[in-house]
Amino acid sequence: MPHLCVMNTVSQKQLKSVCVYCGSSFGSDPTHEAAATRLGQLIADAGLRLVYGGGSVGLMGTVAKSALESGGDVTGIIPKFLEKREVMLDTLEDLVITSDMHERKHLMFEKSDAFIALPGGIGTLEEAVEMMTWAQLGQHRKPVVLANINGFWSPLLELLDHMRAQGYIRPETEVPYLVAKKIEDILPLLRQQVSGTSHQVSDHLADVREL
């Protein structure tokens, strides 16, 4: 797989905040909730700020509450129309209520140095792919990690490989992303990318057949 694209609008040298995209429900695999809990702990223990969607339910609420319980700083960003549906975590000291989804996503991007996609539904997929698309188009160089817990993202990885095979993702328009199979691998991977000590996407991508 080609080198990580060199992007020209955002240069990051130190990881200070991470955005986590994930489901507003728990799904059917209990390892996903455990992964969200562990990720929240690790983000807090590393002294990083968690940026997330502002709700208190599902994996979204789990990662935020875990970070808070571990003494971490958390920023929640939620559109007004989702306050009740996603049960806004109104105990947050840093809670931003936006007018719509576009403002929410843009603020999450601005406030984050990197992005992590835990398991989730179509909204999680859309948010993660949007960040990958912006990176492909040269609008940022913030790393995106797919947390492939129990192979959750493997179908997406297979689809991306299919797009490459069909000529829709070409070497000059490669999509930059990273894959981690274990929660403990995510933050070290992000630090390497942000600091510039790792330059190849392929260094950290497992073969899809292994996922």
PAVO-32691 format. One record per atom (N, C-alpha, C): x, y, z; residue in one letter. Coordinates in steps of 0.02 Angstrom, whole numbers, plus 50000, padded with zeros to 5 digits. Example, Ala and Ser with C-alpha at 12.3 -4.5 7.8 and 13.67 -1.06 7.14 Angstrom:
# PAVO-32691
506604971650390A 506154977550390A 506604983550390A 506424988850354S 506844994750357S 506455000250394S 
//
This chain:
# PAVO-32691
500434994050000M 500005000050000M 500445006250000M 500255011549964P 500675017549957P 500785021150023P 501265025850020H 501405029950078H 500805034250097H 500795036250160L 500285040950183L 500345047350143L 499785049850118C 499795055950078C 500065061850117C 500455066150084V 500695072250115V 500165077650104V 499905080350159M 499365085150154M 499595091950178M 499285097150153N 499605103750158N 499225108950198N 498675107150231T 498295112450265T 498335112150340T 498495106350368V 498535105650440V 499165101750457V 499585104450499S 500185100950521S 500165099850596S 500175093450616Q 500125091850687Q 500795089150711Q 501035091450768K 501665088950796K 501565085750864K 501015087050896Q 500895084250961Q 500165082350968Q 500055076350993L 499375073951003L 499095076551068L 498575080651065K 498275083551125K 497545081551134K 497205080151078S 496495078451082S 496325073251029S 495855068851045V 495645063850997V 494885063750994V 494635063150934C 493915062450923C 493745055050916C 493225052950952V 493005045950947V 492305045850916V 492245042350860Y 491605040950829Y 491385033950851Y 490755033150870C 490525026550890C 489765026550894C 489475020650905G 488755019950905G 488415023050965G 487795025150955S 487385027551010S 486975021851041S 487135015751019S 486865009651050S 487445005051065S 487314999251095F 487854994751115F 487994989251064F 487544988051018G 487644982650971G 487564975951006G 487734970550971S 487624963850998S 488254960451024S 488834963551013D 489474960651035D 489704964151099D 489724960551155P 489924963851219P 490644966351220P 491064963851174T 491754966351173T 491784973651151T 491274975951116H 491274982951093H 491204987751152H 490764986051199E 490694990351258E 491324990251300E 491634984451307A 492254983951344A 492804988051310A 492814988051244A 493314991951207A 493204999351218A 492575001551218A 492425008651228A 492635010851299A 492505006551348T 492705008051417T 493455008751422T 493805003951392R 494545004051395R 494835010051359R 494545011851302L 494795017451264L 494715023951304L 494145024851336G 494045030751378G 494575031251432G 494725025651464Q 495235025551517Q 495915027451489Q 496095024551432L 496755025851403L 496825033051381L 496305035951353I 496335042951332I 496445047451392I 496075046151446A 496155050151507A 496845049151538A 497075042951542D 497725041551572D 498295044751533D 498185045651468A 498705048651426A 498695056251429A 498215059051466G 498175066351471G 497895069651409G 497525065851369L 497235068551308L 496505070651320L 496275075251280R 495575077251283R 495175072951235R 494615070251259L 494145066651217L 493645071451187L 493565071151122V 493045074851087V 492555069651060V 491915070451074Y 491435065451051Y 490755068651041Y 490255064551026G 489605067151004G 489135069751056G 489325069751120G 488935073151171G 488365069251203G 488245063051182G 487705059151210G 487925054951270G 487425051951304S 487585047851363S 487385040651354S 487175038751294V 486935031951282V 487415028051238V 487355021351240G 487735016951197G 488485017551207G 488855015751155L 489585016251159L 489815023451167L 489435028051139M 489585035151145M 489615037351218M 489095035551255G 489085037251326G 489605033451365G 489735027351345T 490225023151381T 490925026051379T 491145028051320V 491825030651313V 491895037251351V 491375041451349A 491405047951384A 491415047051459A 490955042851485K 490925041851557K 491555038551583K 491835033951544S 492465030651564S 493035035751569S 493075040251520A 493605045351521A 493505049951581A 492885051951594L 492745056351651L 492915052951717L 492725046651724E 492855042951786E 493605041951798E 493985042151743S 494715041551749S 495065048251755S 494675053551764G 494955060251774G 495125063951710G 494855061851654G 495025064951591G 494595070951574G 494815074751525D 494455080551499D 494035078351439D 493415080351438V 492955078051385V 492575084051356V 492555084351290T 492155089351255T 491605085651217T 490985087451232G 490415084551196G 490115089551148G 489965087351088I 489685091851037I 489065088451008I 488485091451018I 487855088250999I 487385093350967I 487045091450913P 486555096050884P 485915096150926P 485575101750925K 485005102650968K 484465097350958K 484365095150896F 483825090450883F 483975083350909F 484605082150931L 484785075650958L 484855075651034L 484705081351065E 484785081751138E 484405076251175E 483795074851154K 483395069751187K 483535062751160K 483605062251094R 483705055651063R 484355052351087R 484885056251092E 485525053551115E 485645055051188E 485145057551222V 485165058951295V 485805062751313V 485795069051295M 486375073451304M 486675072751374M 487335072151377L 487685071551441L 487785078551470L 487275080951505D 487265088051525D 487705089451586D 488035084351613T 488505085551668T 489195087651644T 489295087551579L 489945089451552L 490085096851563L 490695098351582E 490895105351589E 490975108651521E 491195104751471D 491305107451404D 490805104051357D 490225107051351L 489695104251309L 489465109551260L 489495107951196V 489315112651143V 488685110051109V 488175114251104I 487555112551069I 487545116351003I 487515112650949T 487535115750883T 486845115950851T 486795119850798S 486145120550764S 485995114650718S 486515111350693D 486395105750647D 487005101050647D 486945095650608M 487465090550605M 488105093250572M 488025097550523H 488615100250488H 489055104150536H 488745108350577E 489135112150626E 489455107450677E 489085102450698R 489355097550746R 489985094350718R 489945091750657K 490515088150628K 491115092650616K 490965098850596H 491525103550584H 491885105250649H 491505106350703L 491815107850767L 492205101850793L 491945095850784M 492305089850806M 492965089350768M 492955091050704F 493575091050665F 494065096250691F 493825102450702E 494265107850723E 494595106550791E 494225103350836K 494465102450904K 494885096150914K 494995092350861S 495335085850867S 495975085550827S 496455081950854D 497085080750819D 497105074050783D 496625069750799A 496595063150768A 495885060350778A 495735054950742F 495065052150743F 495095044550751F 494645042050794I 494605034850807I 493885032650794I 493805027550752A 493135024850739A 493065018150774A 492675018150828L 492465011950860L 491875009050820L 491645003050837P 491045000450804P 490455005250811P 490025005250762G 489435009450763G 489025008250701G 488525012550690G 488075011750634G 488245016350576G 487735018150537I 487855021950476I 488145028850491I 487955031850548G 488225038350565G 488965038050580G 489175032850616T 489885031750630T 490275030650566T 489995026550523L 490315025250458L 490395031750418L 489855035650416E 489875041850377E 490395046650404E 490435047350470E 490925051950500E 491645049750486E 491775043350494A 492455040950482A 492655041550409A 492205039750364V 492355040150293V 492435047350270V 492045051850300E 492125058950283E 492825061450300E 493085059550358M 493765061650377M 494285058550331M 494165052250310M 494615049050262M 494585052550195M 493985054750175T 493905058250111T 494255064950112T 494155068750166W 494495075250172W 495255074450169W 495495069150202A 496215067850200A 496445066150129A 496055061950095Q 496215060050026Q 496255066249981Q 495835071149995L 495805077249955L 496295082549977L 496715080850027G 497235085450048G 497025090850095G 496435090150127Q 496185095350171Q 496435094850243Q 496725089250261H 497045088650327H 497525082750326H 497945082450378R 498395076850385R 498325073650454R 497745074150482K 497615071150548K 497455063750537K 497765059350576P 497665052250564P 496975049750584P 496745044650547V 496105041450560V 496235034050573V 496005031550630V 496105024550648V 495435020950651V 495395015350617L 494825010950623L 494985005750676L 494595005850731A 494705001050785A 494324994650766A 494694990050738N 494384984050708N 494274978650760N 493854980150809I 493714975650864I 493324969650839I 493604963750850N 493274957550826N 493094957850752N 493524961150714G 493414961450641G 492834965750619G 492614970450662F 492014974350645F 492094978150579F 492684981150567W 492774985150507W 493054981150448W 493134974650455S 493424970750401S 493024971150336S 492354971150338P 491984972050274P 492144978650239P 492244983950278L 492434990450248L 493124989950216L 493584986650251L 494264985950224L 494254981850160L 493834976850158E 493764972850097E 493474977050040E 492994981450057L 492704985850006L 493224990649980L 493644993350023L 494174997850001L 494664994249955L 494834988049972D 495274984149929D 494934982949861D 494274981749862H 493904980749800H 493924987149758H 493854992949790M 493884999249753M 494565000249721M 495094998149757R 495774998549728R 495824993949668R 495584987849675A 495624982949621A 495244985249560A 494694988949570Q 494284991449515Q 494534998149488Q 495065000849518G 495365006949491G 495055013449515G 494625013149568Y 494315019249593Y 494715022549648Y 495145018749680I 495645021549725I 496325020049694I 496655025149671R 497285024249634R 497865026449677R 498475024549660P 499055026449701P 499105033949714P 498915037949665E 498965045249674E 498375048049713E 497865044049725T 497295046249764T 497155041349821T 497685038649850E 497605033749903E 497245036749963E 496845032649997V 496475034750056V 496895033350118V 497095038450156P 497505037150215P 497075035050275P 497245029450303Y 496915027150365Y 497365021850397Y 497235020650459L 497605015650498L 497115010750528L 497345004850543V 496924999750573V 497254997050635V 496874996450689A 497124993450751A 496634988050772A 496904982250788K 496474976750811K 496384976750886K 496834980150921K 496804980550994K 496764987751016K 496354989051066I 496274995951091I 496934998751115I 497344994651146E 497984997051173E 498464999351119E 498354997351057D 498804999351003D 498645006250974D 498045008850989I 497805014750953I 498215021050969I 498285022751032L 498625029051049L 499365029051029L 499745023551040P 500435023551015P 500465024550939P 499995021450904L 499965022250831L 499835029450811L 499365032650846L 499215039650831L 499805044150847L 500125042950903R 500705047150921R 501255046650868R 501375040750842Q 501885039850790Q 501705043850728Q 501075043650708Q 500865047250648Q 500895054750657Q 500645057150715V 500625064350727V 501325067250733V 501775063550764S 502465066050774S 502885065450711S 502635061550662G 503005060750600G 503535055350603G 503505051150656T 504005045850661T 503815039650621T 503205039550594S 502995034050551S 502705037050488S 502915034550429H 502715037750367H 502315033250321H 502245026950337Q 501905022550292Q 501275019750324Q 500715020450288V 500095017350310V 500205009850317V 500575006850271S 500654999650270S 501014996950331S 501375001150367D 501714998950428D 501214996250479D 500604998650478H 500134997250532H 499484993950507H 499474991950444L 498874988750417L 498974981250416L 498544977650452A 498564970450448A 498234968250383A 498434962550359D 498104959550302D 497374958550319D 496934960350273V 496214959550286V 496044952450304V 496404947650277R 496254940650292R 496394938850363R 496794942950398E 496954941650467E 496454944850515E 496004949050490L 495574953150533L 494904949950546L 
//
